[in-house]
């Protein structure tokens, strides 16, 4: 029986570089374990400076400002979605939106992504699925990472999956179960440092390559408690701004030196994460492969440093096509919506530490 969905997936990441939109077709004719899929169209629509600042500083605002921003951002996402659909002359079955994370404190049982789904549905006239983490967190899960859903159903054949967005996270299939966790800050830190050089980001890691490792700075960052915690674990963007970024900004070395140190710290932590998985799970496979996506996969110098730490672990890094690198998370959001409609778990307890697998997502009909 032919069964397929056409979905517009939306992802707003912590790096604040814009809204990723991916219109994908997911063919379930052969069942969930053999999903055929394709990207029909994809774009990144940059945020205005006003929206960048509004999202960045919202955690420090009052409750009324928060509520207004949630509503306005839902209207804004609807507007950007309509622009994209009109430009490409496309009609989805529904929109699946991650929203933008403002607070992520699973220990307090909250993870809040703004972007009012009801407003989006009303304005676009389409069903909209949002709020994918709350269900998992309510039963003691971290609510994230959610990437293993895509790794399981869309990107089979690899041992590790690394996403280099604002935050770096890793997942792995071990003994027929997926595990995943946040490793540490990635582009959030690198981009802030590049901003000091009047750049949006350090293209291909060229500035970091010119710098010199600052061992005192590296040691100070590595001593942060999060890096010693066992998984499952996840990071809050505001926590990074308060506890990590100031240490980099206040160090007296050159910005190139600080970029070099941040790059090395991230690459080394990725190596440590792989080692920890191998040792904790008593699982080491010869000729392992790691699939790398996210904006950081365009950072040539960062990839070289990651490869440096992966070679002794017998892990080969693999970077897919540019479109998949850039839009994997938006592709994932489309799949999350499909699984919600199919009433199939899209958050895995083995990843988040929740009491059971959950079917996350609130559905609003236009």
N, C-alpha and C positions, 0 to 999 in steps of 0.2 A: 504494500500500500504506500503510495507516495505521500510523504509528509515533510513539509519544509516551512521554515520561518524566514521572513525578511525583516531584519532588525536594525535599527539605528542605535549603536552603542555610544555612550558619552562617558568620557573620563576627564576629570579635572584633578591634576596631580599636585603634589606638594611643592614642586619646583615653580609653579605659577607661570609657566611659559604659555599657557593658553588652554583652550578646550579641544581635546582630541575627539573627532567624530569618525566612526567607521560604520558604513552601511554594508552589512554582510548577509549572505544567504547561508543558512544552516539546513542541510538536507538530512533528515532522520529516517529516510526510507529503509535503510538497513539497520536501524536501531541505534541506540546511544553509543554503543561501543564501536561503531563505524560511521561516525558523522562525516559527511562530505561538506566542505565549507569553502567559501570564496569571499574575498573583499571586492565589492562592486565599486565603491568609491570611498575615499577617506581624505580628511583635511584636518589641519590644526588651525584654529582661529584664535589669534593672539588676543589676550585681554588688554583692555585699555589700562593706562597707568592708574586711573581712578579705581578700577576694579582690582588691580593688583594690590594696591594699598589697602583697600577695604577688606579684602580677604586676609591679607597678612596681619592686619592689626585688629581684626574682629574679636579674637579671644580676650582682648583687654577692654572691650566696650561693654555698655550696660545691656540689660535684658531687652529693653525696647529696641535698641539698635540691632541687636542680634535677631529679634523676630522680624523686623523690617527687612534686614538683609536676606534672611531666608526666603521671604516672599519675593523681594526684588530679584534675587538670583534665580529663582524659579522662572520668573518672567523673562529674564535675560537668556537663560538656557533654551526656553521655548523659542525666543526670537532667533537665536543662532541656529537652532535645529531647523526652523522654517527656512532660513536663508540657505542652508546647506541643501535641504531637500528640493527647494525651488531651483537652485543652481544646477543640480544634477538630474532634475526631473525624476525623482524617485518617490515611492510611496511605501513606507514600512508597515508591517503588521502591528508593531508597537515600538516604543522608545524605551531603552533600558539605560538608566542614568545612575552613575555612582554618586553624583553630587561632589561637593568639595568638603573635605574633612576639616572641621574646626576644633573639635575636642575628641581625643581618643584616650579614655581612661578606663580600660576594661576592669581594673581592680575596683572601680567605683560603679561598674556596670553601665557605663555610657560610652558610646561612640557616635558622634553626631556629624552627619554630612548634610550641609545645607543645599537648598535647591528644591523648593516646594513642588512635590510631584503632582499634587492636585491642581495647582495652578498651571503646570506644564500640560497636563491632560486637557484642561479646560481651554487653554489657548491654542493648542495644536489640533485638538479634536481627535487625538490618538490615545490609545492606552499607554500609560507610562508606569514603569516599574522602578522603584527606588528603595532605599533603606535595606540594604542587603546584610547588615552586620548585627542588628539589634537582637534578632532571634537567638543567634549563637551566643552573644554576650549574656543574655538573660539566663543561660544555663551554664555559666562559668567558663565560657570560651573567650579567647582574645578577639574574636570577630575578624581576624585577619592573620596571615595573608589569605586572600581568596584566589590568588593565581593558580593554585593546584587544580582548580576545576578545568582551566584551559589546558594545563599540562597533561591532565588525564585524558581529556576528550579530543583535543585538537592538535597537540604537539607531541605525539608519542615517539618513543624511540631514544630518549635521552635519560641519563642517570641523575643529572642535576639541572636545575633551571634557575638562572640568576637574572633578576630584574634590577637594572640600574636606573632608577628614577630619582626623585627627591630623596627617597630612602632606598637602600639596597635590601632586597630580600631574596632568600634562596629556598627552593623546595627540592625534594628528592622522593623517589619511589623506593621504599625499602620494605622488602618482604611483603609485597603486594599492598602496602599502605603508604599513603603520602604523609610526609611531615614537611613543615615549612616554618620559617620565622624571619623576622627582621634582623639584619646583620648590623646596620648602623646607618648614619647619615651618608648620603652620596651627593647628588647634584645640588641639594639644598646648600651644603657648605661650599662646594666648589664654585657655584654660581655667585654666592655672596662675595667670595674672595675675588672672583673675576670682575664683579661690579666695581670694585675698588680700582681696577685698571680701565674703567670706562668700557667694559665689555659685558654683554649679556651672559656670556659663558666663555670658557677657555676652549676655543675651537681646537679639536684634536689633541688637547692637552699640551699645546705648544708652550704656554707660559710655565706650566708645571715642569716640563722637561728642562727648562732653563734654570730651575731652582735647585737649592741644596737642602737635603733632609735636615731638619732641626730636631735632634734627638730629645732635647728637653721638652719641646712641644709635643712630640710623639708620645713620650712617656706620660705627660700630663693627661692627654686624651685617653690613652689606653687604660689609665687608672679609674676612669669613670665606671661606676658599678655595673651599668647595663652590659658592658662587653664581657663581664665575667658570669652573667646570669645564664642559667640553662634554658633551653627552649621547652615549651612554646613561650615566645615573648614577642612583643611588638612595641613600636615607638609612636609617640605623639609629636606632631610637628612643633607645637608650642614648647614642649620640653627641650627639643633640639635647639630652638632659638634661645632658650634661657640657659641651657647647661653645656652646650657644645660650641655654638657659633661665637659667643663672646671670648672664649679662650683663644680661638684662632684670630679674631679681630684685634685682641689686645696684645698679641705677641709682637715683640719689637723687630722681628726679621722682615725681609722684603716680602711683598705679596707673592712673588714667584716662589720664594722659599716655603711660604705657608701653603701654597697650592701643591707644591711638590710633596710636602709632609702630609697633607690631607689625602692626596692620591695614594701615597704609600701606606698610610694607616688603613684606608679602605681596602686596598688590595691584600694587605696582610691579614685583616680580619676575615676576608673571604676565604683565604687559605685556612685560617683557624676554624672557621665554620665547617668547612668540608672535613677537616681532620676530626673535629668533634663528632660530626655525624658518623663517620667511619668507625670511630672508637666506641662511642656510646651504643650504637646499634650493632656493633661487631659485624660490620658490613663493608667490605672493600672489594671492588670489582676491577679487574685488569682492563686497561684501555677504556676507562670511563669517559663519557662525553658530557660537557656542560653547555647548555643552550643559553645564550646571553641576549637579552632584549633591553629596551628602555633607552632613554637619551644618552646614557653613559656609554652605550655600546658604540657610539660614534667618536668616543674619546680614545684615540689611537694609543696615547701614552698610558692611560689607565689600563687598557687591554694588555699592553705589554707587561705591566707590573702584575696584573692578575695572572697572566700566563707564567710569569716567573715563579709565583707561589704554587701554581697548579702542577707544573711539570714534575716536581718531586713526589707528588701525590698520584701520579699516573692519570691525570685528568686533562683531557684535551678540550680547549674552548672552541665553541662553534657559534658563529654569528650568522643569523638568517638574512633574508632579503631586507632591504632598507625599509620597505613598507611594513613588514612584520615587526621589525625592531621598533619602529616609531609608534605603531598603533596596536601593539599586542594587548595593552590594557583596555582599549576601547573594544577590541575584538572579544576580549574576556567578558566585558560588561554585556555585550550582546548575548553571549552564551549563558551568562548568569540568568538573564531574562528568559531564555529558552528553557533552561532547567526549572525555573520557577513555574513557567506555564505547564511544563510536563509533570510538575510536582515531584521532582527528583532532587535529592540533596545537592546543594551547591556550596555548602560549607562543611568541611570534613572535621570530625572530632579529633582525628589523629593529628591534624594540623594545629587546631586552635586550643585543644585541651578541654573542649566542651563535653557535657555528659553524653551527647549523642550527635550524629549528623543532623543537619537542619536544612530545611528548604527556606532560604531567606528571600525577602523581597515583598514590598507592599505594592499592590496593584491598584492604579487609579484609572478609571475608564473615562475617555473624553466624551 
